[in-house]
Amino acid sequence: MLTGPERFRFDAALRVLMHRLRTGDPGRAVRFRSRPGRAYAAAEVLTVEQAGRGSKPDMTVSLIGLIGAGGVLPRMYETLASESTRRGSAALQDFLDILSQRMVGFFGRSGIKYRLHRAAEIAALTSSAGAGPDQVAASLLALTGYATPGLVERLEAGPDPLLHYAGLFAMRPRSAERLAALIEDWLGRPVTVVQFAGSWLVLPPDQQTALPGLGNGVAWNRLGVDASVGDRAWDIQAGIVLRIGPLDRADFEALLPDQPACRRLVSLIQAFLGLEVGFSINPVLKAEARFPLVLGGTNPPRLGWNAWATLPPPGIGRGDAAEAVFDGRP
């Protein structure tokens, strides 16, 4: 940039310098200068000069300023600045550059504000430097419904998936197709959502069937209306199953309930579904990845998770192992 500044657009040059000095304020990254004269400028950035290593560079720009080709002051001031410079004094031009510093800086910031990728870059840069909260991330979290302080910190998955999939979180209704697309993209593995898989709903004690006349208020004991046996009821609409795979052995074991990847997955699904719908995770192991039951070793079998009592004899086709189903409720 120091040797060929004319190759850079104003926005690109400003981006490089802001990253170099790790600041989100263009006015802190560079001193803006203008060049007297009404001649057409062939580039937005005319010169970039730096007095010493680590010092703030000087950038001469042509597209905006108080004087020069893009100047807004009457021609008289430019003439005075030019005559003063020819006499060996740059005091007037330096004074005008001081006045225009904030104006040009705000012009540079306006080029960032409405470019989301640039705004996200600067927000991440200033947040890592301790310069304040990330406003872009806060806006995206507001679309997902998790902008309230303290909510994101409770999610095992963290804020990154919410930010990346903010568009899917913001769309209503949150359908099974969108959930499958989200998890499939996040895991990089095939995902199918089995709807109407059902789930047990726990009945609180005051809503369980009881004999009348025991002073317990509503007894919920009308046959065919509200009577039930037990402390839970089956609801076909209350649960779905996310079938993931087929997977190789490493990916399958990464989705077992005691693994961090599984906890993050459960957290992300809960964030998308809310508390109204229960779900289960069904990792499917590839047929060729199934392994016989062997006691001991570094990876002992666990019943219901990764253990199969028998395998088909050689020559008989083996199907994918889809028996492992884990409840996603906390």
N, C-alpha and C positions, 0 to 999 in steps of 0.2 A: 504494500500500500504506500509506503514511503517513496518508492522509486517509480511507481506507476499509478498514482491516485485517480487519473482520468478513466481508468478501466472500471472503477467502482461507481455504482449509483449511490446517492446520498444515503438511502436506507440501508444498503448493504455495508457501506463503510461505517456507519454508525453502529450497526449490529456487531461488527468485529471489535470495535473499540470498547463497546459496553461490556462485551464478554471478557475482553482483556483486563479491564479494570474491575469487573464483577460489580457492576452497579446498574440499577434500573432507571437512573436519571441521565438522559443524554447530556444535560448541562454539566454534570459532574464528570462525564467521561471525556469531554473534549471542549476546547475553546473555539468557538466559531468566529471566523473572520470573513470580511467581505473585501472585494477588490474594486476600487473606483473605476468607472468607465462604463459606457453604454454599449460597447462592442458585444456582439453575440458570443456567448460562451459555449464551447464545444462539449463541455462536460459539466455535470452537476457538482463534482468535487474537483477543484483546481489544484490544490496543493494540500499535503499533509506533512507537517514538520514537527519534530520532537527535539526539545533542547537537550534532554538527557535521559538516561535509562530510568524508567519508573515515573517520569514527569508526565503531566497532562499534555497531549499533543494539540497542536493548532491545526484546524481544518478550514481552508478557504473555500467557501461555497458560492455558487452563482445563482441558485434558484430562489433565494429568499434573503432578506436583509434590509437595512435602512438605506444603504447606498449600493451602487453597482448595477449590473444588468437587471436584477430583480428587485431593486430598491424601491422603497415606498416614499421616501422623502423628496421634496422638491429638488430640482436639478442644482440649485444654488449650493446646497450642502455638499453635494458630490464635487462640485467645482472647487469649493473651499478645501475639501479634504485632499483633492488631487494637487492643488497648488501648495498646500502645506507639506505634502509628502515630497514634492519636487525640491522644496527648500530644505529638506533633510529633517523635517519634524513630522512624526506620525502621531502626534498627540491627539489631534481631532479624530483621525480615523480610529485610533484605539478607544477613544471615548465613545464613539458611535457603536463600535463593536461591543463594548461593555453594555450599552443600552439594549442592543439587539440579542444579547446572549440568551436571555430567558425566552424571547420570542422564537428564536430558531430552535431552542431546546424543546419548547412546546410543540413546534411543528414536527420535530422528530418523534415526539411521543404520540402525536396524532396518527402517525403512520403505523404505530404499534397497536394502538387501542382497538382498531377494527380488523386486525389480522390475528385470528385466534391463535395460530401456531406461534407467532411472535410474542403475543401477550403471555402465552403459557411459558415460553422460554424465559422471558424476563421475570415472570412471577416465580418460577423455580429458582432462578439465579438469585433474586433478592431474598427469597425465603431461606435458602441455604446459607446466605450471608447474614441471617438474623435481622433483615430489614423490614420484617412485617409479614402478615398473613398473605397467602396466595389467593388473590381475589378471583382469578379464573377458576381455581379448584373449588372455591366457595360457591361460585355461580353454578358450576356443574353439579355439585352436591345438592344444591337447592332443587335442581331438576329431578334428582333421584329421591328426594324426601329425607335426606340424611344430613342436612346442613345444620341442624340443631346441635350445639356444642355437647360433646360427650357421646353422641350416638355412634360415630364412626369408630371411636376408640374401643367400643364393645365388640366390634366385628373381628372375628379371627382372620377373615380374609383381608382386612385392611382397606384403605381408601382407594388403592390403585384400580381394582376391578370396577368399583362404582364409577370412577371417573372415566374409565375406558368405555364402559357400556352405559353411560348416562342416557344415551338416546333410547335404549331398550327399556331402561327403568322409567323413563318419562312417558312412554307410550301406554295408553290405557285402551282396553283392558290388557292385563299382563297374561297373555295366552300361553298355552303349552308350546306352541311353535316358537315363540320368542324365547321361552326358557330353554328349549332344546338348542336353539341357535346360540344363545349366550354360553351355555355350559360346553357345547361342542367346540366353540371357538376358543374358550378359555383353556380347556384341557387338551385340545388338538386330537380328540378321539371321537368316534361316532357316538351319538347320544340319541336315545329314543325315549319319549315321555309316554308312559302307559297311563292313560286317564281312567278314572272311575275304578281305581284299584281298591278303594275302601280303606277305612281306618277305624279303630276302636276309639270311641269317645268316652272318657271317664265321667261318670255321673257323680256329682257331689252328694253327700249324705242327705241333704234336704230335698233332693230330687229323685231319690230312690224309692221304689215301691215299698210300702209298709202297711200293716194291718190298721184298719180304722179304729178310732176311739182311744188312741194311745197319747193323745195330746201333742201330736207332732204336726199339726196344721194340715196342709194338703198332703194326702196319702199317696197320690199317683197310683191308684189301684183299680182303675176302670179297665176291665179286660177289653182289648181291641182298640183302646183309645190312648191311654198313657201308662199302662202297666208294663213293667219290664222285670226280668229276673237277673239279678246280679248288680254289680256296681259299674258296669260299662255297657255301651250300646254300639252296634255296628252301623256305620254310615257309609254308604257306597260312594258318596260325593266328597267325603272328607279326606281322601288320600290319593296320591299319585305315586308312581314308581319311575325313577330315572334309571333306565337300562343303559349302561356305559360299556362299550366294547364292540367286538371282542378285543381283549387285551393280552399282551404278553405277561409273563410271570412278574416281572419287575413293576410294571404299571398296575397290575392287579393288586399286588401286596402294598403298593403305595396308597391304595384306596381302602385299606382295612381300617376299621374304626379307631384304632389307637395310633394312627399315623397323622402327622401334621397336615399332609395334603388332603386327607379326608375331612379333617376338622375345618380347614379353610373352605373346602367345597360345601360342606353343610352350612357354614356361616353365610356364604354367598347365596345359596338357594333360599335360606330363611330370609335374607334381606330382600330377595325378589318376590317371594310368595307372601311374606307376612305371617301372621299367626293363625290365619283362618284355615289354611290347607296344610294337612300333614303330608309327609313324603318319606319315601324309602329310597335308598341307593342300592342298585343291583349291578355291581361290577361283574362282567362276563369274561371268564378266562377262555382263551383260545383252546380248541381241542388238542392241538399239538403241544400246548404248554402244560397240560394236566400232568401231574406227577403222582406216583404211588404213595401210599401211606407208609412212612418210615419213622419209627420212634427215635427220639434223640436227635443229635446233630445240632448244627448252628441255627437251623430254622425249623424247630419242631412243629408238628401239625397242631392245628387248633380246630376243634370240632365246630362245625357250622361256619367256619371262616375259610380255611384252605385245606381241608382234609376230606378225602373221598375213600371210603372203605375198600372199594373194588374199582378196577378199571376193566374195560372190555378187553378180551384176549386179542393178540395180534391178528390182523386180517379183518377184524370187525371195525367198522367205522366208529369213530368217537365223535360225539357231539360237543359243542361248546358247553362249558360248565357255567350254568346260570342259576345255581342254587343259592348262592350267597346273597342275602338281602338284609340290609342294615337299616334300622329305623333312624330317621334323620332328626327326631325330636331330641332336644337337649336332656 
